Amino acid sequence: MRRSLLSRGTTVRDRVRAAAAGALAVVLLASGWSVLPASAAAPDDAEQPVETEQADPDLAPDPEVIVAPAEPVFAAADTDFAFTVLIRNPGTEPLAAGQLDLELAEERASAPADLEEDFPEETLQVASAEVGATEAEGEQSITVSVPRSDFPLDVETDAGVYRIQASLTPAPDDSREDRTTAPTPAPGLSSIVWRGPGSSKQATVSFIIPLVLTSETGAMPTRAQLSNTAARLSELLDVAEAHHATLAIDPRLTAGIRAYGDRAPEVAAELLRRLETTSLDTFSLQFGDADPAAQAALGLDELLEPGDLSYVTRHGTFAEAGDGTPSTGGAEDAAGNADTTEPSTETPDPSEESKAAAESDSAAESEDSGTADSAGDADGADVSEDVPHNAPSQEELLAWDDTVSTAWPAPGEVDERTLDLVTSSGMERVVVNSANVVQSGGPRSRLAGLDAVVTDARADAALARGIREESAADRAAGLATAASLLAFTTNGDAANIVIGLDRAAVGDADDAAAVIEDLMGISWVTSAAVEDQPAGTSTLSAGTTLEPRAELLQAALGREPEITRLGDLLVHPDYLAGYQRARLLPLFATRYAPADSGFDQVAERFQARDRELLQGVHVISSEHTQLLGASSRVPLQIHNSLPFDAEVSGTVTPASAAVSAPEREIEPTLVPAEGNQTVLVPVRARVSSGESALMIELADRAGTEVFYSGGQPLSIRAAVERIALITVGTLAALLLGFGIWRSVRRHGRGHATDDEAAQGEGIPRT
């Protein structure tokens, strides 16, 4: 019954609500309002949805086609000929399926410049194939194999270089509302070397091979980085020795290995031994591969030199000359015991060494994490900042016996100021790119009173493309171009070539040696030392350093004195100057010369780290410090933003008469690297409440120069102490009184009971 009554009540209530809603609708209509369902169209004057602006399709990344012969040289006796084609679609929409056409230029190229011309109209059809759609932000690789019978070149065709083109024509896309065809990628271009029967002419090439560190390396390499780098560069050294190459060595590599002494990874130590004893032509790059052209653009009178590197040698272990006992920089185990473990004589697995040393950075740098550069390699142990007494000197760390002292500026940036700077710095030879000179004859010449080695700009770029190995097609295309350039030299259409391997590509490549081996695997290509190449003439065609890069470098160089002056705060003042210069020189590296190198982001991270360093040693101010009594000890938290231990003194001065500081001197205090130290300062309040502050100055240990001035706000609440004492006293008095009262009461009850008992027993009351 109750359930039915509830149902009936609900029905009546719904009817009432419906009637009210109908009446409301009538009122709204009468007053000119419209009641529309959510799906109905809004009136014209209502707020319309904001239309998202469509991206201009012309600004979207263009799809591209990359083509290359599977082998750079085709011989007339081959049974078939294969081509690798990569279709890359970086756009946000799929690239429609279509037809791929391979064409060969009918006439052979006669000079290297022909490879950069528009593809000729007279072509020979090589092959056609249907290809499927390419996904957005994706790519697909196709191998096209052409039988010898269908290939347009034959035994009667002149030997030489022939250009190849791959073009993709997407089919109309019926799904597009505008009914237009999908974007058409630009044709891919490459070349092949055709060798007919009886071809016997040889090409001679020389290499300048840089031994440089990766772009991820901080100020100086850690042991883990040395282990990984040395394993790669050892293979490159094998190839260099096999083909009489000239070695250009970054001093950061050799100094980094020497700085760790017996603690250097064995694979790195072995690389250093080989370099020190090699018979190859070698020369030192500027520290960090800094670019002389960029320094000349800043108007420097001499090339920048590295600073003191003892901040790295403090982590090394060096055998004594007498008994062979290793001397360390004070490395201790977790218990604080000196580490006297003898270095292992076994040759470790580089991968295991890398894993073991992966925790070695004392301050991580990532041109990703952000801010810090590696200030050394502590292996996670407590390491003393003292340098071993028998550590190598700065001169010993950087020593190198150059065959000829040589400068290698960034390609295309050399001008007269660069040559003047190189000459005034005592250099005898300069390596320049052919885009920077007008050359005639062989690749060796004289330029502004210096011996000059001219590397071939096109060949440099071709091998750099192969070394970067963005894809198999890119690698094959780079190798094909390099082979074609060498082929021109066999017919006298071009002079002999020196190839300077791209330093950025080599530094970050996993296997740069393989590209050289592939090129030298061509039967008609031979190698020679640079000094064995014929001489020619060259005239400077002045280049320039990009202005935005020069401005950022100038700003970084200008901040260096501000940072290095903070070294006076350190236990070892020289460490900071050496560290900052070791950071600065790689910022000048030639790898950042091209406009697309990402230098802006690198410089931004460098500046962010500089801002951290410029904070030096300072007090972390707190706005909530309260004095709750007439006498307190105020904690001051001192932070050290520098990567080395600091020792500071200071003074504390009350900002007003509301407080006094009985002890105004801050005794010399050790603040750990990138850490905090708390100092307690006695303070007395002279008023019951109010606001005041302590003015703090931090100086070097001797107190000769102030490096930080700041205030610590104080809120005085001395009355709180009086109130608390009165409250506590009152409570104590009340508790004491209550205790006395209870004792008296109990005593009174005891007497009354005794009297009653006595009366009951007939005993008279006293």
HUQUI-V995439 format. One record per run of one state. SS is the DSSP state (@ for helix, = for strand, . for the rest). FROM is the first residue (numbers start at 1). TO is the last residue. If there is no record, write none. Layout:
# HUQUI-V995439
((SS & FROM & TO) (SS & FROM & TO))
This chain:
# HUQUI-V995439
((. & 1 & 1) (@ & 2 & 30) (. & 31 & 56) (@ & 57 & 59) (. & 60 & 63) (= & 64 & 69) (. & 70 & 72) (= & 73 & 75) (. & 76 & 79) (= & 80 & 89) (. & 90 & 94) (= & 95 & 95) (. & 96 & 97) (= & 98 & 105) (. & 106 & 108) (= & 109 & 109) (. & 110 & 111) (@ & 112 & 116) (. & 117 & 122) (= & 123 & 131) (. & 132 & 133) (= & 134 & 134) (. & 135 & 137) (= & 138 & 147) (@ & 148 & 150) (. & 151 & 159) (= & 160 & 170) (. & 171 & 171) (= & 172 & 172) (. & 173 & 180) (= & 181 & 181) (. & 182 & 185) (= & 186 & 186) (. & 187 & 187) (= & 188 & 195) (. & 196 & 202) (= & 203 & 211) (. & 212 & 222) (@ & 223 & 242) (. & 243 & 245) (= & 246 & 249) (. & 250 & 250) (@ & 251 & 260) (= & 261 & 261) (. & 262 & 265) (@ & 266 & 277) (. & 278 & 281) (= & 282 & 284) (. & 285 & 286) (@ & 287 & 289) (= & 290 & 290) (. & 291 & 291) (@ & 292 & 297) (. & 298 & 309) (@ & 310 & 313) (. & 314 & 316) (= & 317 & 319) (. & 320 & 325) (= & 326 & 328) (. & 329 & 331) (= & 332 & 332) (. & 333 & 337) (= & 338 & 338) (. & 339 & 349) (@ & 350 & 357) (. & 358 & 360) (= & 361 & 361) (. & 362 & 376) (= & 377 & 377) (. & 378 & 381) (= & 382 & 382) (. & 383 & 393) (@ & 394 & 398) (. & 399 & 405) (= & 406 & 407) (. & 408 & 415) (@ & 416 & 424) (. & 425 & 428) (= & 429 & 433) (@ & 434 & 436) (= & 437 & 441) (. & 442 & 443) (= & 444 & 447) (. & 448 & 449) (= & 450 & 455) (. & 456 & 456) (@ & 457 & 468) (. & 469 & 471) (@ & 472 & 490) (. & 491 & 496) (= & 497 & 500) (. & 501 & 502) (@ & 503 & 508) (. & 509 & 511) (@ & 512 & 520) (. & 521 & 524) (= & 525 & 527) (. & 528 & 529) (@ & 530 & 532) (. & 533 & 534) (= & 535 & 540) (. & 541 & 546) (@ & 547 & 569) (= & 570 & 570) (. & 571 & 573) (@ & 574 & 587) (. & 588 & 588) (= & 589 & 589) (@ & 590 & 592) (. & 593 & 598) (@ & 599 & 614) (. & 615 & 616) (= & 617 & 619) (. & 620 & 625) (= & 626 & 627) (. & 628 & 630) (= & 631 & 640) (. & 641 & 645) (= & 646 & 654) (. & 655 & 658) (= & 659 & 660) (. & 661 & 664) (= & 665 & 671) (. & 672 & 675) (= & 676 & 685) (. & 686 & 688) (= & 689 & 699) (. & 700 & 705) (= & 706 & 717) (@ & 718 & 760) (. & 761 & 766))
